[in-house]
Amino acid sequence: MARPLDDIVVLDLSRVLAGPFCSMVFADLGAEVIKVEIPGTGDDSRAFGPFVAGESAYFMSLNRNKKSLTLNLKHPKGREIALKLAAKADVVLENFRPGTADRLGIGYEALKEVNPRIIYAAISGFGQTGPYADKPCYDIVAQAMGGVMSITGHPGGPPTRVGASIGDITGGLFAVAGILAALHYRERTGLGQFVDVAMVDCQVSLLENAIARYGISGEVPARLGNRHSSVAPFDSMPTSDGSVILGIGNDSIWVRFCNLVDRPELAADMRFLTNNDRVKNWDELAPLLREIFVARTTDQWVETLEAAGIPCGPINTVDRVVNDPQINHRQMIVSTDHPRAGEIIMAGCPVKLSEAGDLSFEPAPVLGEHTRLILCENLGLSESEVEALQAEGVI
């Protein structure tokens, strides 16, 4: 069965996380992704543990369904090959610091000369313009400077990095959206374009109601732990053996909850009558709820609350996520059979398309696995020409 992007070719010059996450989405959805890597060492993340048979599980989890081409972009012949590949590609993706690709002679201006329809996507820490454009950036810097760390953590505690690398990952996801929009625009106009995505911009976009609250009240949003600033109860509650997540998003669910736990007087209490009342008087309501929840186990509360249609859930550890029946039904834990590392499990693709069937997942490539294939089949080079390039250190 055809996959939705199987007519798209992505030349992926990116490395580590933000760019590779973006190109992985394209590869999962059927695009041919040619991953360009430094000869001898490859993507930096090939050196990140844990390792299986010498192969990085970190790298393998982000680079499935791709082809690996080793290419020295600093060598004139390497640049020439990159330009030839770009001439045949639909998308070029990179996450260099701004200006690096131009210095290598493979920036947008150079590539659109050989392919005016090219979609050139650049993911960087602060974007291609502005006073911070040249600053180096990693995930934790993006989370910090984009404001997310300031509202993550418990009251009185230190600013906290989100456990997943959302600085990088959201950059990759917004790049996917930008590239797809540019491809759609090209379909209508015939024009390629430059897609500029900044990791810090993406973090700012996640601040949602924090910015709205500051704009209206002038107060700087603080860390609230697991609470929600505008909805209550919306928090974790201690149980006799752990915690349960409780999310009551409207007044009718609140009344239903109070009746379920035999505390109808709470629903009638003027302090807790409406959602706004409960948010305002949370410090008075929270101890009452904690007394209720600590009397039973997490599993007992989940069963009771779910039966009444009240949003709730356990706080799953990774091992529970991997073995959860819903997660597995949705094919969100998949495995690949790597030629060196064997079976490797990883997160699946969350995009489910009714006409595309089940997605397939090929293992991440070993370094340079497809170099000869790409140079011979895509560019028409002979075996002797490929051997000469290797001898010169180009591939």
C-alpha positions in Angstrom: 0.0 0.0 0.0 1.3 3.5 -0.9 2.4 5.7 1.9 1.4 9.4 1.9 4.9 10.8 1.3 6.5 8.1 -0.9 7.0 10.6 -3.7 9.1 13.0 -1.5 12.9 12.9 -1.3 14.5 14.5 1.8 18.2 15.3 1.8 18.9 15.3 5.6 22.1 17.2 6.6 21.0 17.4 10.3 22.3 15.6 13.3 21.6 14.7 16.9 17.9 15.3 17.7 15.8 18.2 16.3 16.6 17.6 12.7 16.6 13.8 12.8 13.3 13.8 14.7 11.8 15.9 11.9 13.2 13.6 9.1 12.1 10.5 11.0 8.5 11.7 10.8 9.0 12.1 7.0 10.6 8.7 6.8 7.9 7.0 8.8 5.3 8.5 6.4 7.1 7.1 3.4 9.5 9.8 2.2 13.0 8.7 1.0 15.3 10.2 3.5 19.0 10.4 2.6 20.9 11.0 5.8 24.3 12.7 5.1 26.9 11.9 7.8 30.6 12.7 8.4 32.8 9.9 7.1 34.4 7.8 9.9 32.3 9.2 12.8 28.8 10.0 11.5 26.1 11.8 13.3 27.3 12.9 16.8 24.5 10.9 18.4 26.2 7.6 17.2 28.5 8.2 20.2 25.6 8.6 22.7 24.8 5.6 24.9 23.4 3.2 25.7 25.1 0.9 23.2 24.1 -2.5 21.9 26.9 -4.4 19.9 28.6 -1.1 19.5 25.6 0.7 18.1 23.9 3.6 19.8 20.3 2.9 20.9 19.8 6.7 21.0 20.8 7.0 17.3 18.7 4.0 16.3 15.6 5.3 18.0 15.7 8.5 15.8 17.0 7.3 12.4 14.8 4.4 11.4 13.6 4.1 7.8 16.5 6.3 6.5 19.5 5.7 4.2 23.0 6.7 5.4 25.4 8.4 3.0 28.9 9.4 4.2 30.0 12.7 2.7 32.7 15.2 3.5 30.8 18.5 2.9 34.1 20.5 3.4 35.7 18.8 0.4 34.9 20.5 -3.0 33.8 17.2 -4.4 31.6 16.5 -1.4 29.9 19.9 -2.0 29.5 19.0 -5.7 27.8 15.7 -4.7 25.5 17.5 -2.2 24.4 20.0 -4.9 23.7 17.1 -7.3 21.6 15.3 -4.7 19.8 18.6 -3.8 18.9 19.0 -7.5 16.9 15.8 -7.3 15.5 16.3 -3.8 12.2 17.9 -2.7 13.4 19.0 0.8 16.8 19.8 2.3 16.9 19.8 6.1 19.7 21.1 8.3 20.3 22.2 11.9 23.6 23.9 11.6 24.3 27.2 13.3 23.1 30.0 11.0 25.7 30.8 8.3 27.4 27.4 8.4 25.7 26.0 5.4 26.4 29.2 3.4 30.1 29.0 4.3 30.1 25.4 3.0 28.5 26.5 -0.2 25.3 24.5 0.4 23.0 27.2 1.8 19.6 28.0 0.4 20.9 30.5 -2.2 23.3 27.9 -3.6 20.7 25.1 -3.6 17.9 27.1 -5.3 20.2 27.8 -8.1 20.3 24.1 -9.0 16.7 23.4 -7.8 14.3 26.4 -7.7 11.6 24.2 -6.3 13.6 23.1 -3.3 12.1 23.4 0.2 15.1 24.3 2.4 14.4 23.9 6.1 16.8 25.1 8.8 16.2 24.4 12.5 18.4 26.4 14.8 18.4 27.6 18.4 17.3 31.2 17.9 16.4 31.4 14.2 18.3 32.9 11.2 17.7 36.5 12.2 17.8 38.6 15.4 20.4 39.6 18.0 20.7 36.0 19.3 21.0 34.3 15.9 24.6 33.3 16.3 24.3 32.0 19.8 24.9 28.2 20.3 21.9 26.4 21.7 21.0 23.0 23.2 17.6 21.7 24.4 18.1 22.9 28.0 19.0 26.4 26.8 15.9 26.5 24.6 13.7 25.4 27.5 15.3 28.0 29.8 15.3 31.0 27.5 11.9 30.1 26.0 10.2 30.3 29.4 9.1 26.7 29.8 11.5 26.0 32.7 10.2 28.9 34.7 6.8 27.4 35.0 7.9 23.8 35.4 8.5 22.4 38.9 6.8 22.7 42.3 6.1 26.0 44.2 9.2 27.1 46.0 11.4 24.7 44.1 13.9 25.5 41.4 13.1 25.9 37.7 13.0 22.4 36.1 13.8 21.0 32.7 10.9 19.0 31.2 12.1 15.3 31.3 11.8 14.8 27.5 13.9 17.0 25.2 11.0 19.2 24.1 13.3 22.0 23.1 14.6 19.8 20.3 11.5 17.8 19.6 9.1 20.7 19.3 11.6 22.3 16.9 11.5 19.1 14.8 7.7 18.9 14.9 7.2 22.5 13.9 9.7 22.0 11.1 7.5 19.1 9.9 4.5 21.4 9.8 6.5 24.1 8.0 7.9 21.8 5.4 4.5 20.3 4.7 3.0 23.8 4.3 5.8 24.7 2.0 5.3 21.6 -0.1 1.6 22.4 -0.4 2.4 26.0 -1.4 4.8 24.6 -4.0 2.1 22.4 -5.4 -0.1 25.5 -6.0 2.6 27.9 -7.2 5.6 25.9 -8.3 7.8 27.9 -5.9 10.2 26.5 -3.3 11.1 28.4 -0.2 13.1 28.7 3.0 11.6 27.4 6.2 13.2 29.0 9.3 12.4 27.3 12.7 13.9 28.4 16.0 13.8 26.1 19.0 13.3 29.0 21.4 10.4 30.3 19.3 8.8 26.8 19.6 9.1 26.9 23.4 7.5 30.3 23.5 4.6 28.9 21.5 4.1 26.3 24.3 3.5 28.9 26.9 -0.1 29.2 25.8 -2.2 30.6 28.7 0.9 31.7 30.7 1.4 34.6 28.2 -2.3 35.3 28.2 -2.4 35.4 32.1 0.7 37.7 32.2 -0.8 40.0 29.5 -4.0 40.4 31.4 -2.9 40.6 35.0 0.7 41.7 34.7 1.7 38.9 37.2 4.5 36.6 36.2 3.2 33.0 36.2 4.9 30.8 38.8 5.6 27.1 39.2 2.5 25.2 40.2 3.7 21.6 40.3 1.0 19.4 38.8 -1.8 21.9 39.2 -3.4 23.8 36.3 -3.6 27.6 36.6 -7.2 27.8 35.3 -8.8 24.5 36.1 -9.5 22.7 39.4 -9.3 20.0 40.6 -6.5 19.3 38.0 -3.7 17.7 40.0 -2.1 14.6 41.3 -3.6 13.2 44.5 -1.8 10.9 47.0 -3.3 7.5 47.4 -2.5 4.8 49.9 0.2 3.3 47.5 1.2 6.2 45.2 -0.6 8.9 43.3 -3.5 9.3 40.9 -4.0 12.1 38.3 -7.4 13.8 38.6 -8.8 16.1 35.9 -12.2 17.7 36.5 -12.7 20.2 33.6 -16.2 21.5 34.3 -18.8 22.0 37.0 -21.0 19.0 36.0 -18.1 16.6 36.4 -17.3 18.2 39.8 -20.9 17.5 41.0 -20.7 13.9 39.8 -17.3 13.5 41.6 -18.6 14.8 44.8 -21.6 12.5 44.8 -19.3 9.6 43.8 -17.1 10.0 46.9 -20.1 10.7 49.2 -19.2 14.3 49.7 -22.2 16.2 48.1 -21.6 19.1 50.5 -18.5 20.0 48.7 -20.4 20.6 45.5 -22.8 22.9 47.4 -20.0 24.8 49.2 -19.9 28.3 47.9 -16.1 28.2 48.0 -16.1 25.4 45.4 -19.3 26.0 43.5 -17.7 26.9 40.1 -14.4 26.2 38.5 -13.2 29.7 39.1 -14.2 29.3 42.8 -12.2 26.1 43.0 -9.2 27.7 41.4 -9.4 30.7 43.7 -9.8 28.6 46.8 -7.6 25.7 45.9 -5.5 25.9 49.1 -8.7 25.2 51.1 -10.0 22.5 48.7 -6.7 20.5 48.2 -6.4 19.2 51.8 -10.0 18.0 51.7 -9.4 16.0 48.5 -6.2 14.6 49.8 -8.0 13.2 52.8 -10.4 11.5 50.5 -7.9 10.0 48.1 -5.4 8.6 50.6 -7.9 6.1 51.8 -7.6 3.9 48.7 -5.1 2.5 46.3 -4.3 4.1 42.9 -5.8 1.1 41.0 -9.0 1.3 43.1 -9.4 5.0 42.4 -8.7 4.6 38.7 -11.3 1.8 38.4 -13.9 3.8 40.4 -13.4 7.1 38.7 -13.2 5.7 35.2 -16.5 3.8 35.8 -18.1 7.2 36.5 -16.6 8.9 33.5 -14.3 11.1 35.5 -10.9 11.8 33.7 -8.1 10.2 35.7 -5.1 7.9 35.4 -2.0 6.5 37.0 1.4 8.1 36.7 3.0 5.5 34.6 6.7 4.7 34.7 8.3 3.9 31.4 8.1 0.1 32.0 4.3 0.4 32.4 4.0 2.6 29.3 5.9 0.0 27.3 3.5 -2.8 28.5 0.3 -0.8 28.5 -2.5 -2.5 26.5 -3.8 0.8 25.0 -0.3 1.9 24.0 0.4 -1.4 22.4 -3.0 -1.5 20.6 -2.1 1.8 19.1 1.3 0.4 17.9 3.2 3.0 19.9 5.9 0.6 20.9 7.5 -0.9 17.8 10.7 -2.8 17.2 13.2 -3.1 14.4 15.7 -5.9 13.7 19.0 -4.2 13.4 21.8 -6.1 11.5 24.2 -5.6 14.4 22.2 -4.8 17.5 19.3 -7.2 16.9 15.8 -6.3 18.1 15.5 -2.8 19.4 12.2 -1.3 20.8 11.3 2.3 20.3 8.3 4.7 20.3 6.1 4.3 17.2 4.6 7.0 15.0 1.5 8.7 16.6 0.0 9.6 13.2 -2.6 7.1 12.1 -4.0 7.5 8.6 -7.0 5.5 7.4 -5.8 5.1 3.8 -2.2 4.3 4.5 -2.4 1.1 6.4 0.0 0.1 9.1 3.3 1.9 8.9 6.5 -0.2 8.6 9.8 0.4 10.4 13.1 -0.5 9.0 16.2 -0.3 11.3 18.4 2.7 11.4 21.3 2.4 9.0 24.8 1.6 9.9 27.2 4.3 9.1 27.5 4.7 5.3 25.4 1.7 4.6 23.8 3.2 1.5 26.7 5.3 0.2 27.5 3.2 -2.9 23.8 2.6 -3.6 22.9 6.4 -3.6 25.9 7.5 -5.6 25.5 4.8 -8.2 21.7 4.7 -8.5 20.8 8.3 -7.7 23.7 10.0 -9.4 24.8 7.4 -11.9 28.4 7.1 -10.7 30.4 4.0 -11.6 32.0 1.7 -9.0 35.5 3.0 -10.0 34.3 6.6 -9.4 33.0 5.7 -6.0 36.3 4.0 -5.1 38.2 7.1 -6.2 36.0 9.3 -4.0 36.6 7.0 -1.0 40.4 7.2 -1.6 40.2 11.0 -1.7 38.3 11.1 1.7 35.2 12.5 0.1 33.0 9.7 1.3 
